Amino acid sequence: MDVQITPRRLSGVVTPPPSKSLAHRWILAASLAAGVSTIHNLTLSEDIEATLRCMADFRCQWEWQDENTLKVQGCISRERDRNGLPRLDCGESGSTLRFLIPIALALEGGGAFTGRGRLMERPLDPYFQIFDRQGISHRLEENLLTIEGDLWPGEYRLPGNVSSQFFTGLLMALPLLDGPSVVISTTKLESASYTSMTMGVLARCGIHVRWSPALNGFGVEPGVYSPFEETVEADWSQAAFWYAAIALGSNLRLRGLKGQSSQGDAAVVSHSKKLALTGEVRINLSDCPDLLPPLAVMAAVRRGTTRFTHAARLRLKESDRLATVSRMLKALGGAVSEEEDGLTVYGVSTLPGGVVDGANDHRIVMAAAIAASRCQGPVVIRGAEAVKKSYPNFWRDYEELGGAVHVL
């Protein structure tokens, strides 16, 4: 789907969707619990549907109580009784794939994982290196990743500068084993807020994980997940796009956000304040890489130069986001240079508008839509349906706030 946006400032009140990061974790925790859990304020994006679809393959059961409330019957008490490995369709969700690989080993002795887009091109070496040491087989052939073997309690060592998702997967799977484990980061742990989020979910379910600065890692005790009732808080990652619209002159109020949040992308508040200043600003994205697209849009029209650093991991997302953010801003008339691990954005007074390739990346599409509110001429976005991955109602909300969107 291609859309054309007629530039117009936005106005009104908007509630961001539920946090996708927290929703993945609550669904997995409920699925692993010995009993029935209730999750409120849950909406279906393509990524969340992928996690639910995969947990169904582990014989987890659920039912919707109303439009946004899910009751989940955990699968942890069920014995392995299948012939062959479960086949798990992860869609384009990196979280689903990386979280479920160790969980599948703990529950079923492995799994056959499929995906779409760039999913199977995204790094999995931290797991593969562990599996090679433990004698767990793994092979990737024509978009089918097959992993088979036994996960044992013990010491797990992996780099912390690739993705925190590997740590979350292990932290959720290792309590299912019959002995304690340690998970050690061999480098500085980036996106540490996401592992803190995981630890908070685990603690709510009665699972004991502790961070040890001396080890630069985590101690994990075996345990049984307890059922729970929780509400998914609003998503700061998606709220960041509306913050960008405010910075570009729209009159918006945001509802439903938790001020003291475990979400690292709540840093958009402090980063927005920096970008409201004039002159040169440097922003380190090591703990909040997903904020680059909306922050870059804010930077595009500020008075000064903005240097985004420590963002090399963004080359391994749904698109190479350092490249696609750069192309998006240039297509609209912005000034930007791309570095190996970041971007430098040179503020301009106006953005003429133009044609943007959405690159099959939800965050590029949303960033372009927000930038359009400040452009002088129309903006065409190719592949605008990509928002379904994380924010299916984005275009509805955009139009309700006064945005002028025409489907081509």
Buried (B, 14 or more C-beta within 10 A) or exposed (E): BBBBBBBBBBEEEBBBBBBBBBBBBBBBBBBBBEBBBBBBBBBBBBBBBBBBBBBBBBBBEBEEEEEBBBBBBBBBEEEEEEEEBBEBBBBBBBBBBBBBBBBBBBBBBBBBBBBBBBBBEBBBEBBBEBBEEBEBEBEBEEEEBBBBBEBBBEEBBBBBBBBBBBBBBBBBBBBBBEEBBBBBBEEEBBBBBBBBBBBEBBEBBBBBBEBEEEBBBBBBBBBBBBBBEBBBBBBBBBBBBBBBBBBBEBEBEBEBBEEEBBBBBBBBBEBBEBBEEEEEBEBBBBBBBBBBBBBBBBBBBBEBBBBBBBBBBBBBBBBBBBBBBBBBBBBBBBEBEBBEBBBBBBBBEEBBBBBBBBBBBBBBBBBBBBBBBBBEBBBBBBBBBBBBBBBBBBBEBBEEBBBBBEEE
